[in-house]
Amino acid sequence: MGSDFDVLGPHRVWDAVAAEDPHLLLLAGGMIDAGDTIDGQLLRALYAKVDAVAPLGAIRDSTWTLGTWNDGEFACRGCGS
């Protein structure tokens, strides 16, 4: 899952994922859209919103979860290029 996850909802997809009783949840980048920021406080705030999504939290609490990120989530896009 990923691709600029909308933390404001709706979150119907997580109910469908939970219904499948997954053995693994792979979060493949794009969980937030931070633009071109390197502001650590902003990044923490955006991830806190993701963590507050109850259906996703329930899956993460009961399922092995692996995640990765892209440059827009970790720092600014194209930094150093």
MDTraj code that builds the backbone (N, CA, C; nanometers):
import mdtraj as md
import numpy as np

residues = "MET GLY SER ASP PHE ASP VAL LEU GLY PRO HIS ARG VAL TRP ASP ALA VAL ALA ALA GLU ASP PRO HIS LEU LEU LEU LEU ALA GLY GLY MET ILE ASP ALA GLY ASP THR ILE ASP GLY GLN LEU LEU ARG ALA LEU TYR ALA LYS VAL ASP ALA VAL ALA PRO LEU GLY ALA ILE ARG ASP SER THR TRP THR LEU GLY THR TRP ASN ASP GLY GLU PHE ALA CYS ARG GLY CYS GLY SER".split()
xyz = np.array([
    [0.0838, -0.1171, 0.0000],
    [0.0000, 0.0000, 0.0000],
    [0.0886, 0.1238, 0.0000],
    [0.0371, 0.2278, -0.0477],
    [0.1133, 0.3520, -0.0480],
    [0.0508, 0.4513, -0.1422],
    [0.1306, 0.5231, -0.2142],
    [0.0894, 0.6179, -0.3162],
    [0.0089, 0.7343, -0.2602],
    [0.0765, 0.8168, -0.1809],
    [0.0174, 0.9374, -0.1242],
    [-0.1129, 0.9096, -0.0499],
    [-0.1034, 0.8256, 0.0478],
    [-0.2113, 0.7890, 0.1376],
    [-0.2790, 0.9145, 0.1920],
    [-0.4105, 0.9218, 0.1834],
    [-0.4864, 1.0380, 0.2305],
    [-0.5240, 1.0164, 0.3771],
    [-0.4517, 1.0801, 0.4674],
    [-0.4755, 1.0584, 0.6097],
    [-0.6113, 1.1113, 0.6555],
    [-0.6747, 1.1954, 0.5756],
    [-0.8044, 1.2494, 0.6134],
    [-0.9194, 1.1564, 0.5792],
    [-0.8928, 1.0517, 0.5015],
    [-0.9948, 0.9511, 0.4743],
    [-1.0615, 0.9714, 0.3413],
    [-1.1565, 0.8879, 0.3080],
    [-1.2046, 0.7732, 0.3856],
    [-1.1029, 0.6583, 0.3849],
    [-1.1216, 0.5640, 0.4737],
    [-1.0239, 0.4568, 0.4910],
    [-1.0846, 0.3183, 0.4681],
    [-1.1728, 0.3094, 0.3722],
    [-1.2400, 0.1818, 0.3436],
    [-1.1423, 0.0725, 0.3037],
    [-1.0317, 0.1079, 0.2419],
    [-0.9373, 0.0077, 0.1946],
    [-0.8836, -0.0761, 0.3103],
    [-0.8659, -0.0154, 0.4276],
    [-0.8089, -0.0905, 0.5398],
    [-0.9051, -0.1955, 0.5917],
    [-1.0364, -0.1699, 0.5848],
    [-1.1336, -0.2727, 0.6226],
    [-1.1246, -0.3915, 0.5287],
    [-1.1089, -0.3642, 0.3994],
    [-1.0949, -0.4727, 0.3015],
    [-0.9662, -0.5513, 0.3238],
    [-0.8570, -0.4819, 0.3550],
    [-0.7300, -0.5492, 0.3824],
    [-0.7448, -0.6363, 0.5070],
    [-0.8032, -0.5829, 0.6129],
    [-0.8205, -0.6583, 0.7374],
    [-0.9057, -0.7827, 0.7153],
    [-1.0072, -0.7725, 0.6301],
    [-1.0949, -0.8867, 0.6036],
    [-1.0205, -1.0037, 0.5401],
    [-0.9094, -0.9755, 0.4746],
    [-0.8293, -1.0810, 0.4118],
    [-0.7356, -1.1506, 0.5111],
    [-0.7290, -1.1012, 0.6341],
    [-0.6425, -1.1565, 0.7384],
    [-0.4991, -1.1744, 0.6861],
    [-0.4342, -1.0647, 0.6479],
    [-0.3020, -1.0754, 0.5843],
    [-0.1948, -1.1255, 0.6806],
    [-0.0957, -1.1905, 0.6236],
    [0.0205, -1.2345, 0.7000],
    [0.1291, -1.1280, 0.6991],
    [0.1215, -1.0358, 0.6044],
    [0.2226, -0.9321, 0.5893],
    [0.1583, -0.8078, 0.5302],
    [0.1949, -0.6929, 0.5824],
    [0.1536, -0.5651, 0.5254],
    [0.2801, -0.4965, 0.4769],
    [0.2869, -0.4699, 0.3491],
    [0.4017, -0.4025, 0.2897],
    [0.3606, -0.2609, 0.2523],
    [0.4196, -0.1645, 0.3188],
    [0.3941, -0.0237, 0.2905],
    [0.5063, 0.0236, 0.1997],
    [0.4740, 0.0409, 0.0730],
    [0.5767, 0.0598, -0.0294],
    [0.5916, 0.2044, -0.0723],
    [0.6099, 0.2926, 0.0225],
    [0.6366, 0.4316, -0.0123],
    [0.5113, 0.5098, -0.0439],
    [0.5250, 0.6377, -0.0448],
    [0.4130, 0.7245, -0.0762],
    [0.3102, 0.7342, 0.0342],
    [0.3472, 0.7088, 0.1594],
    [0.2506, 0.7147, 0.2678],
    [0.2148, 0.8585, 0.3057],
    [0.3005, 0.9515, 0.2783],
    [0.2704, 1.0930, 0.3026],
    [0.3158, 1.1725, 0.1811],
    [0.2627, 1.2903, 0.1681],
    [0.3101, 1.3807, 0.0635],
    [0.3597, 1.5069, 0.1321],
    [0.4903, 1.5121, 0.1519],
    [0.5508, 1.6238, 0.2246],
    [0.6052, 1.7303, 0.1315],
    [0.5822, 1.7157, 0.0033],
    [0.6372, 1.8128, -0.0907],
    [0.7887, 1.8064, -0.0905],
    [0.8529, 1.9191, -0.0946],
    [0.9991, 1.9251, -0.0992],
    [1.0573, 1.9713, 0.0334],
    [1.0033, 1.9217, 0.1440],
    [1.0497, 1.9693, 0.2730],
    [1.1578, 1.8790, 0.3319],
    [1.2420, 1.9380, 0.4112],
    [1.3334, 1.8601, 0.4940],
    [1.3065, 1.8946, 0.6414],
    [1.1904, 1.9535, 0.6666],
    [1.1489, 1.9936, 0.7999],
    [1.1081, 1.8703, 0.8802],
    [1.1923, 1.8315, 0.9746],
    [1.1671, 1.7120, 1.0543],
    [1.0387, 1.7189, 1.1334],
    [1.0026, 1.8372, 1.1839],
    [0.8784, 1.8506, 1.2600],
    [0.7571, 1.8268, 1.1717],
    [0.7609, 1.8776, 1.0496],
    [0.6506, 1.8552, 0.9562],
    [0.6399, 1.7074, 0.9220],
    [0.7517, 1.6433, 0.8944],
    [0.7503, 1.5005, 0.8617],
    [0.6937, 1.4193, 0.9780],
    [0.7360, 1.4488, 1.1004],
    [0.6837, 1.3783, 1.2180],
    [0.5331, 1.4000, 1.2309],
    [0.4863, 1.5214, 1.2078],
    [0.3436, 1.5514, 1.2185],
    [0.2626, 1.4739, 1.1147],
    [0.3139, 1.4657, 0.9932],
    [0.2433, 1.3915, 0.8887],
    [0.2388, 1.2424, 0.9206],
    [0.3494, 1.1864, 0.9678],
    [0.3488, 1.0448, 1.0056],
    [0.2612, 1.0195, 1.1271],
    [0.2501, 1.1143, 1.2182],
    [0.1602, 1.0992, 1.3329],
    [0.0161, 1.0878, 1.2867],
    [-0.0190, 1.1610, 1.1817],
    [-0.1547, 1.1501, 1.1262],
    [-0.1781, 1.0112, 1.0689],
    [-0.0778, 0.9558, 1.0023],
    [-0.0900, 0.8188, 0.9504],
    [-0.1074, 0.7211, 1.0667],
    [-0.0275, 0.7380, 1.1717],
    [-0.0365, 0.6496, 1.2878],
    [-0.1717, 0.6575, 1.3564],
    [-0.2416, 0.7689, 1.3434],
    [-0.3705, 0.7875, 1.4096],
    [-0.4869, 0.7240, 1.3345],
    [-0.4639, 0.6716, 1.2155],
    [-0.5710, 0.6072, 1.1385],
    [-0.5989, 0.4704, 1.2013],
    [-0.7098, 0.4614, 1.2748],
    [-0.7390, 0.3428, 1.3551],
    [-0.7421, 0.2123, 1.2757],
    [-0.8082, 0.2044, 1.1605],
    [-0.8103, 0.0768, 1.0887],
    [-0.6701, 0.0301, 1.0475],
    [-0.5865, 0.1224, 1.0068],
    [-0.4499, 0.0868, 0.9712],
    [-0.3733, 0.0418, 1.0944],
    [-0.3907, 0.1120, 1.2054],
    [-0.3232, 0.0744, 1.3294],
    [-0.3598, -0.0648, 1.3752],
    [-0.4860, -0.1015, 1.3596],
    [-0.5297, -0.2352, 1.3999],
    [-0.4609, -0.3424, 1.3164],
    [-0.4464, -0.3178, 1.1883],
    [-0.3762, -0.4145, 1.1021],
    [-0.2296, -0.4204, 1.1410],
    [-0.1682, -0.3064, 1.1622],
    [-0.0260, -0.3037, 1.1988],
    [-0.0018, -0.3727, 1.3326],
    [-0.0980, -0.3654, 1.4239],
    [-0.0830, -0.4306, 1.5542],
    [-0.0919, -0.5824, 1.5461],
    [-0.1558, -0.6345, 1.4425],
    [-0.1790, -0.7788, 1.4346],
    [-0.1062, -0.8476, 1.3195],
    [-0.0302, -0.7735, 1.2413],
    [0.0303, -0.8262, 1.1195],
    [0.1751, -0.7803, 1.1099],
    [0.2614, -0.8674, 1.0617],
    [0.3981, -0.8252, 1.0318],
    [0.3903, -0.7107, 0.9320],
    [0.4641, -0.6049, 0.9572],
    [0.4602, -0.4868, 0.8722],
    [0.6012, -0.4480, 0.8316],
    [0.6199, -0.4278, 0.7035],
    [0.7465, -0.3791, 0.6488],
    [0.7173, -0.2514, 0.5717],
    [0.8093, -0.1587, 0.5764],
    [0.7867, -0.0347, 0.5048],
    [0.9138, 0.0196, 0.4436],
    [0.8947, 0.0975, 0.3436],
    [1.0031, 0.1698, 0.2794],
    [0.9506, 0.3094, 0.2499],
    [1.0302, 0.3929, 0.1953],
    [0.9875, 0.5282, 0.1648],
    [1.0513, 0.5724, 0.0350],
    [0.9994, 0.6816, -0.0166],
    [1.0641, 0.7419, -0.1325],
    [1.1244, 0.8746, -0.0900],
    [1.1910, 0.9423, -0.1776],
    [1.2626, 1.0640, -0.1390],
    [1.1701, 1.1738, -0.0881],
    [1.0452, 1.1767, -0.1301],
    [0.9517, 1.2780, -0.0843],
    [0.9063, 1.2573, 0.0589],
    [0.9286, 1.1389, 0.1141],
    [0.8912, 1.1118, 0.2521],
    [1.0099, 1.1257, 0.3466],
    [1.1272, 1.1104, 0.2967],
    [1.2450, 1.1060, 0.3814],
    [1.3181, 1.2397, 0.3822],
    [1.3089, 1.3103, 0.2756],
    [1.3716, 1.4418, 0.2596],
    [1.3118, 1.5034, 0.1337],
    [1.3729, 1.6014, 0.0787],
    [1.3155, 1.6652, -0.0395],
    [1.3433, 1.5815, -0.1649],
    [1.2496, 1.5901, -0.2581],
    [1.2622, 1.5143, -0.3829],
    [1.3830, 1.5650, -0.4617],
    [1.4647, 1.4724, -0.5066],
    [1.5766, 1.5060, -0.5929],
    [1.6912, 1.5758, -0.5226],
    [1.6931, 1.5758, -0.3895],
    [1.8020, 1.6419, -0.3184],
    [1.9343, 1.5741, -0.3555],
    [2.0314, 1.6532, -0.3803],
    [2.1630, 1.5997, -0.4121],
    [2.1811, 1.5650, -0.5576],
    [2.0797, 1.5880, -0.6393],
    [2.0947, 1.5540, -0.7803],
    [2.1368, 1.6761, -0.8609],
])
top = md.Topology()
chain = top.add_chain()
for i, resn in enumerate(residues, 1):
    res = top.add_residue(resn, chain, resSeq=i)
    for name in ("N", "CA", "C"):
        top.add_atom(name, md.element.get_by_symbol(name[0]), res)
traj = md.Trajectory(xyz[None], top)
